[in-house]
Amino acid sequence: MNDQELLEQSLEKILRVLPPLYRWMQTQRLRISKEKSLSRAQWESLTALARADGIRLTELAQQLGVAKSNLVTTVDELVSRGLVEKEAHPQDGRAVVLKTTAAGMTLYEELRGRFRELTAQGLAALDAETLRRVLDGLDALEPLSAALMKLAE
């Protein structure tokens, strides 16, 4: 197989395998978030904030790939539920930093744990050799992911 054929075969497999996995992940996240009365935007915002150590709304919007104006209501809802707090930026008193509260971190860990449980159930159906191949394949996809993210900038 020449390089062009390898590229085409890889492209076809990626486009066949990844979309159903992504749809499954999104469906499960939506189901889990509904159990906690969270919208998809709230889950994604809470996740990004839980992984950061205080970020501005502009940075959150960049991470999520959405307009800042679209996040204002989402963040305000998370603040009103006591999951996120707004603090003055330590270097720029005019700016606001968003941080996850203890309650927000607890909910994030609960949501993350539930999602991991569901994913683990699917992985448990695979034999050890298949799991090794999946892991090797995912390792090989990391440079692709980085390259695609760089192209998107």
Wavefront OBJ file of the C-alpha trace (Angstrom):
o trace
v 0.000 0.000 0.000
v 1.447 3.383 -0.983
v 1.311 6.520 1.172
v -1.732 7.969 -0.603
v -3.712 4.733 -0.198
v -2.711 4.570 3.472
v -3.876 8.148 3.951
v -7.216 7.431 2.257
v -7.789 4.239 4.232
v -6.956 6.027 7.501
v -9.311 8.867 6.643
v -12.170 6.509 5.835
v -11.715 4.567 9.067
v -11.534 7.723 11.196
v -14.683 9.092 9.578
v -16.462 5.774 10.107
v -15.389 5.014 13.682
v -15.092 8.337 15.504
v -18.511 9.944 14.805
v -20.530 7.141 16.453
v -18.189 7.230 19.468
v -18.602 10.991 19.685
v -22.401 10.709 19.410
v -22.444 8.074 22.155
v -20.336 10.299 24.395
v -22.553 13.315 23.772
v -25.730 11.282 24.389
v -24.389 9.948 27.688
v -23.216 13.390 28.811
v -26.623 14.851 27.996
v -28.404 12.084 29.892
v -26.168 12.440 32.941
v -26.386 16.238 32.927
v -30.185 16.103 32.745
v -30.185 13.956 35.891
v -28.552 16.935 37.635
v -30.629 19.577 35.820
v -27.640 20.881 33.880
v -27.665 21.934 30.255
v -24.922 20.779 27.917
v -23.432 24.282 27.987
v -23.432 24.252 31.795
v -21.723 20.817 31.905
v -19.059 21.910 29.429
v -18.480 25.189 31.265
v -18.301 23.485 34.655
v -15.849 20.918 33.249
v -13.575 23.589 31.772
v -13.679 25.626 34.981
v -13.004 22.581 37.161
v -9.889 21.843 35.107
v -8.637 25.435 35.300
v -7.434 27.349 38.314
v -9.525 30.449 37.741
v -9.985 31.860 34.263
v -11.671 34.843 32.677
v -14.893 34.525 30.739
v -12.971 35.325 27.539
v -10.605 32.408 28.145
v -13.519 30.083 28.909
v -15.212 31.106 25.658
v -11.999 30.402 23.736
v -11.624 26.966 25.328
v -15.212 26.040 24.502
v -15.124 27.581 21.032
v -18.153 29.822 21.626
v -18.828 33.542 21.691
v -18.320 35.214 25.053
v -21.832 36.667 24.870
v -23.265 33.140 24.624
v -21.642 32.160 27.925
v -22.883 34.984 30.140
v -26.245 33.372 30.921
v -24.678 29.928 31.368
v -22.093 31.221 33.833
v -24.699 33.298 35.690
v -26.826 30.155 36.112
v -23.836 28.238 37.489
v -23.112 31.128 39.874
v -26.742 31.246 41.061
v -26.610 27.502 41.779
v -23.480 27.989 43.865
v -21.317 25.922 41.514
v -19.111 28.762 40.265
v -17.983 32.013 41.836
v -16.712 35.269 40.417
v -13.665 36.910 41.963
v -11.693 40.020 41.149
v -8.656 39.249 38.996
v -5.523 39.445 41.186
v -3.583 41.659 38.714
v -6.470 43.503 37.046
v -9.138 44.648 39.489
v -11.521 45.434 36.622
v -11.479 41.854 35.356
v -13.377 38.916 36.836
v -12.006 35.413 37.317
v -14.345 32.418 37.352
v -13.637 29.624 39.811
v -15.415 26.409 40.657
v -16.778 26.295 44.212
v -16.471 23.257 46.471
v -20.048 22.335 45.503
v -19.137 22.762 41.830
v -16.098 20.500 42.188
v -18.190 17.891 43.979
v -20.775 17.919 41.195
v -18.064 17.851 38.515
v -16.421 14.816 40.152
v -19.805 13.102 40.398
v -20.631 13.753 36.726
v -17.145 12.719 35.629
v -17.323 9.555 37.733
v -20.701 8.589 36.284
v -19.438 9.122 32.729
v -16.329 7.059 33.444
v -18.497 4.232 34.848
v -20.574 4.099 31.675
v -17.493 4.168 29.466
v -15.817 1.466 31.565
v -18.845 -0.782 31.040
v -18.303 -0.602 27.295
v -14.572 -1.199 27.590
v -15.171 -4.176 29.899
v -16.885 -5.939 27.011
v -13.565 -6.019 25.130
v -10.870 -8.639 25.629
v -7.394 -7.647 26.838
v -5.787 -7.811 23.390
v -8.464 -5.569 21.876
v -8.046 -3.116 24.752
v -4.292 -3.012 24.087
v -4.961 -2.282 20.413
v -7.474 0.437 21.336
v -4.907 2.027 23.644
v -2.212 1.868 20.957
v -4.623 3.406 18.456
v -5.525 6.213 20.820
v -1.836 6.884 21.449
v -1.386 7.152 17.689
v -4.310 9.590 17.447
v -2.812 12.096 19.895
v -0.483 13.701 17.320
v -3.396 13.856 14.873
v -5.525 15.622 17.473
v -2.757 18.121 18.188
v -2.198 18.757 14.471
v -5.911 19.303 13.829
v -6.213 21.666 16.801
v -3.247 23.649 15.488
v -4.903 23.903 12.061
v -8.057 25.228 13.728
v -6.209 28.156 15.345
l 1 2 3 4 5 6 7 8 9 10 11 12 13 14 15 16 17 18 19 20 21 22 23 24 25 26 27 28 29 30 31 32 33 34 35 36 37 38 39 40 41 42 43 44 45 46 47 48 49 50 51 52 53 54 55 56 57 58 59 60 61 62 63 64 65 66 67 68 69 70 71 72 73 74 75 76 77 78 79 80 81 82 83 84 85 86 87 88 89 90 91 92 93 94 95 96 97 98 99 100 101 102 103 104 105 106 107 108 109 110 111 112 113 114 115 116 117 118 119 120 121 122 123 124 125 126 127 128 129 130 131 132 133 134 135 136 137 138 139 140 141 142 143 144 145 146 147 148 149 150 151 152 153
